[in-house]
Amino acid sequence: MTWIVGQSGASRARTAFILLALLPAGCASIGPATVSRDRVDYIGAVADSWKEQTLLNIVRMRYGDAPSFVDVSSIISAYALQGQLSAAGQISSDLTGTIPSNLVTLGGGVTYLDRPTITYTPLAGEKFAASLLRPIPPSAIFELIQAGYPADYILQMTTRAINGVYNRSSIGGQVREADPSFYPLLNALRRLQLSGAVSLRLEKHGKEETGILILSPARTPEISGDLKLVRDTLKVRPGPNGELTLIFGALPQNAQEIALLSRSMLGILLEVANGIDVPRADVAAGRTTPSASVMTAPDPHDRPLVHVSSGPAPPEGAFAAVRYRGSWYWIDDRDFASKRIFTFLMMFFSLAETGVTPQTPVLTVPAT
C-alpha cells in the first residue's frame, strides 16, 4: 500500500520504526498454545478411525474378504507463522509542485502454515502374525480380570476351552454349542471376582512369565459353593495357598494347572462377525451366510457378542458406523453391552502383541 502524507520526515521515520518493531511479536512461538488443543483433537480422530477400521474389518470378514489393518505410527504437527514488512520513503526537493511528492510506501504480509505429518504402517509380517494369528496369552487375559473387567465377558470372548470344558463356537460355518458346565463356570468365576476371592500373581522364570491364579479361602457359604463348583468343573486341586498355574492348552498336565485354550485376535473377530445382522438379500444371493446367533436367543450367552445392525443408513449418533457394499453397519450408542465388548476388542489388539517389539518408522520431516 502507498501513503501520500504531508508529515515531517522525522514523524514518518517513527511510524516505520514502530511497524517494524511489531513484526517480531507476530512471529513469537505458537507451539505451547497448540498442545492442549491438538492432543485432544488427534486422540479423538485416532480413536474414531480405530473403531471404524475394526468394525469395517469385522464386516469384511463376514463377507469373506481379507482383513486389512493400518496403524497410525506417528503424528508430527508442524506450524509456521511468518511475517514480512517493508517500508520505503521518497522526499522531493521540488517545492513548487501542486501535488505533494513526499511518499512513504509500506508493505506487509502474514503467512500461517499447518503441516501435520502422519505416518501409516500396514499390519504385515511378524506384527500381523503376532496381532491376529497368535493366541492371547492366558496371563494377559486374567490380568484384565484382575483389573476389574467382568470375568464372564472376558472369558466368553477370549477362550475356546478351560481345562477341556468348551465354549460356544461358530467358526467354520457350523455352530458348536457350549458344554453344559461352561456358562455356570463363567457365572461362578464372576461372583468370585466380585467377592475378591480370585487374584493373579505373575512370576518370572528366566525370560518366561508365568501366571499364578489364586483362589482365596471361602469366607461365606456362597463363596464356598462357588469355589467347589469351580474346582469340580475344572477338576483341580489348588495348592495350600489356593494357587493354580495358568498354562496355554486344551488340557492340564496335573490337578494344579488351569489350561486355557485361548483364541487369537482373528478368532475373536470371526466370532463377532458371525453374529452381524446382515441384509437378508445378501444371504439369499449367497454373498454371506446367515447369522450364527440372534438377539432373541433364550440364554444371553448365546446372543451376539456385539450387536451390529445393518440398513440403508445408520442412526444419528451411532457409536461406530461404516459403509460396505452399499449398506451401512453400525453399533448403537445406546447399546452399552455391545460398546463395552467392542472396547475390549481394542485392548485385545495390544494384549495379542505381547513379546513383539514394535518397529519404529523412519521419518524425514522437511524443515520450514
N, C-alpha and C positions, 0 to 999 in steps of 0.2 A: 504494500500500500504506500501511497505517496502523500505526504502532508505538505501543504504550502502554508508556511507560517510566517508571522512577522515578529516573533520573539527574538530576543537577543541571541547572539552566538553562545554565550555562557549558559543561558536557560536551555537552549537546545542540547547542549552537551550534557547538562544534568539529567534531562529526560532520557537520553540514550543510555547514560550510565545506570540509571535506576532499572530500566528494562533489561539490560544485560545482567544486572545483579540478581534479578528474579529468576533467570534461567536455571541456575544450579538447584534451586528449590524444587523446580518441576522434575528434576532428574534424581531426586532422593530415592533411597531404596524402597521398593514396593513389596519386597519378599515377605517380611514378617506379617503384614496385614492380610496376606492371602492364605496363611497356613490354616487357620480355623475354618475358613470358608471352603477351601479346596479339599481338605481332608474329609469333611462330611460329604461333599458332593461326589468325590471319587469313590468313597466307601459305598454310598448308595448306588451309584452306577454299576460298580463291580458286582455288588450283591445281587442286584436285579438281573444283570446279564448272566450270572452264575445260575440263578434259579431257572431262568428261561432256557439256558443251554441244557441243563439237566432234564427239564421237562420235555424239551424237544427230542432229546436222545431217547427218552423212555418211549415217546410216541413212535419214533423211527423204528425202534426195535420191535414194537408191536406189529409193525407192517413189514418186518423182515429186512429193514435197512440196517446197515452197519452204523454203530455209534461213532461219533467223531467229536473229540473234545479239544478245546484250545484254552490254554491258561493265559491269564494276563500276568506276565512275568515281572514287569516293572512299569512304573509311571513316572516320568520326569516332566515336570511342568516348568517351562522357561518363560520368563516375562522380560520385556524390554520397553522402557519409556525413554524416548529420545526427543529432545527439543532443539530448535535452531532459531537463532535471532540474528538479524543483520541490520546494520544502520549505516547510512551514508549521508553526507551533507554537501551542500553547494552554496557558496556565498558569492554574489556578483558585486563587482565594484561600479556597475552602471547605475547611478542614482537618478538618471533622467527617465528611466522606463516607466510606463504607466502600470505595468503588471509586476508585482514583486518577483524577483528571481531568486530569493533566498529559499532553498529547498532542503528539507530533511526527509530522507527515504528510509522507512523502517519495514522490515520483513521478518516473518517468523512462522514456525510450524511445529506441531507436536505429533509424534507417531507412537502408538501403543500397540505392542505385539504380544500375543499369547500363543506360544508354540509348544503344546504338550507332545512329548514323545512317549508313545505307548507301545510296548513290546508284547507280541503274542507268541506263545510257544505251543505248537501242536503236541498233543499227548501221543507219544510213539515210543517204540523200542522198549527199553528196560522200564521206563517210567509208566508206559501203558500197561505192561505186564504186571508191575507192582500195584498199580492203582486199580485195575479192573479184573485181572485174572487170578491173582493170589488170594487165598482165603484170609479173612481178617483174623489177626492173632487173638486167641481166646482171652489172654490177659488184657488186651485192649478193650474187648467187649465188656469185661467185668469192671474195668476202670470207669467206664461210663455209668455202670450200675452203682459203683461206689460213689460216683459224683452226684448221685441222686436221680438219674434218669430212670423211668419205670422199667423194672426188670422184665415184666411180661412183654412189653412192647419191644424192648431191645432184643431179647432172646427170640421172639417170634420172627423178627426181621432178619436176624443175622445167623441163625443156626438151622442146620438141617437135622441134626440129632444131638442128643445129650446122653451119653452112656448107652447108646443103642436105642433110645426112645426117640422116634422120628416125628418131625414137624410136618405140617401140611406142605405140599409142593405142587406147583402147576407148570414146572418147566418141562419142555419136551412135548407139549401138546396134550398131555394127559394129567389129570388131577390125582395125586396120591393123598388121600385123607390122612390126617394126623393120627398117631396111635392114641387109643382111648385115654392113656395116662398122661399125655403130653400137656394138654391145656390145664388140667388140675395141678400139674407140676409147676407151670408158669404162675398160676394164681397163688400157690403156696409160697414160691420164692418172692413174689411181690409183697405178700403180707409179712414175710420175714424181713424183707428190706425195710418196710415201713416201721417195723418194731426195732430195728437196729441189730438184729441177730445175724446179719450177713455182712462180712467185711472182706477186704482183699489186702494182701501183702505181697510186694514184689521182692524177689531175691535175685541177686546177681551171682552167677556161676561162670566165671570167665567172661566171655562175650555174650553168653546166653542169659536171658532174663526169664525167670520162672514165676508164674502167678500162684499164690497160695490162697485158696478160698477158705475162710474161717466161718464155721457155723457155731455161734456162741451158745453157751448153755441156756436151757429154757428157763424163763422167768415167770411164765404164766401157763396154764393148761392149754391155751390156744396155741402159743408158740411151740409148746411141746408136741402138740398134734401135728403142726406143720413140719417140724423137724423130722418127726417119724415118717411122715408122708414122703419127704424128700429123700431120706435115707433108704426107705423101702423101694421107692420108684427107681432110684439110681443104683440100688444095690451097693451102697458104700458103707464103710465103717470108718468114720473120721478118727484121727489120732487123739491123744489125750487132751489136746487143746482145741479140738474140733477142726483140725487142719486137713485140707484136701488139696492135692496138687492138680493144677489145671494143665491139661495137655491137649494137643490137636489130634483128632482121630475119631473113628466111629465107635471104638470100644476101648475101655481102660485095660491096663495090664494087671491091676490089682485093685483091691477094695479101698485104697487110699487115694485113688485118682478119679478125676472127673474129665472124661474125654469129650471135647466139644468139636463136633464136625461143623465148622463154621462155613458160611457162604462167602463167595467172593463178591466184590462190588458189582460185577456183571451179573451174578446170580440174583442179587437183591433187586437190581434194576429190572431184570426179566420178570421177577415175581410181581413187581409193581406194574409193569407193562401189561401183564396178562389180566389185570383187573380193570383196565381202562374201559370206560363206557364208549365204545366206538360206534359210528353210524351203522345202522342195520344194512344200508345199501352197500357198504364196503364189505360186510360179511357175506351178503348174498352174491356179490360179484367175485368173491374169492380173494380179495385183496388182503384180508386178515382173518383171524379165527374168532369165534365167539368168546366172550369174556369167561374166564375160568372161575370167577367169583362174582357175586352180586350183592348189592347193599341190603337186600331183603333176606339174606341167609339167617336162619334162626340163631346160630351161635355167632356172636360178634367176631370171634377169632377167624371165622370163615369168610368174612367180608373183605373187600379190597383193603390192602394196607393203606393206600392213598386213593381217595375218591377223585378220579379225573373225569370230568364231564366233557361232552363234545356238542357242537352245534354250529349254526351259521355265524354266530357272533358271541363273544364272551360277555358276561355281565359286567356292569360297571364296578370298578374297584376290585377286580379279581386278584387273588394273592399272586398268581403267576398264570400267564396265558401265552400260547404260541399258536401260530397258524401253520398247518401242514396239509398239503394236497387239497386245498380249497375249504377245509374245515378248521374250526377253532377248537382247541383243547385247553382246559383251564382247571385250576383248583380254586374253589370258592373261598373267599376271605372269611366267611362265617363258619367254615368247617375247621374248627380248631384242631380236632384229632388228626385230620389229614395234613394240616400245616405243620403240626409238631413232628409227625413221622417224616415228612418231606425235609424238614430241617435236619433231622437225624442223618438223612442221606448225605447232606453236605459235610457233616462231621465224619462220616464213614469214609469219604474220599481221603481225608487226612490220615485216618487210622489205617487204611489199607496200604499207605506208603511207608509204614514203619520200617526203618532199616535201610531206606533208599536215600542216598544223598542227592538233593536236587541239583540240577545243572544251572549255574548262573549264566544268563545270557550276556554276550559281549556287545556293548553299545558304543556307538560313535555318535556323540552329540555335537553338532556344529556350534561353534562359538558365535555369539551375537553381540 
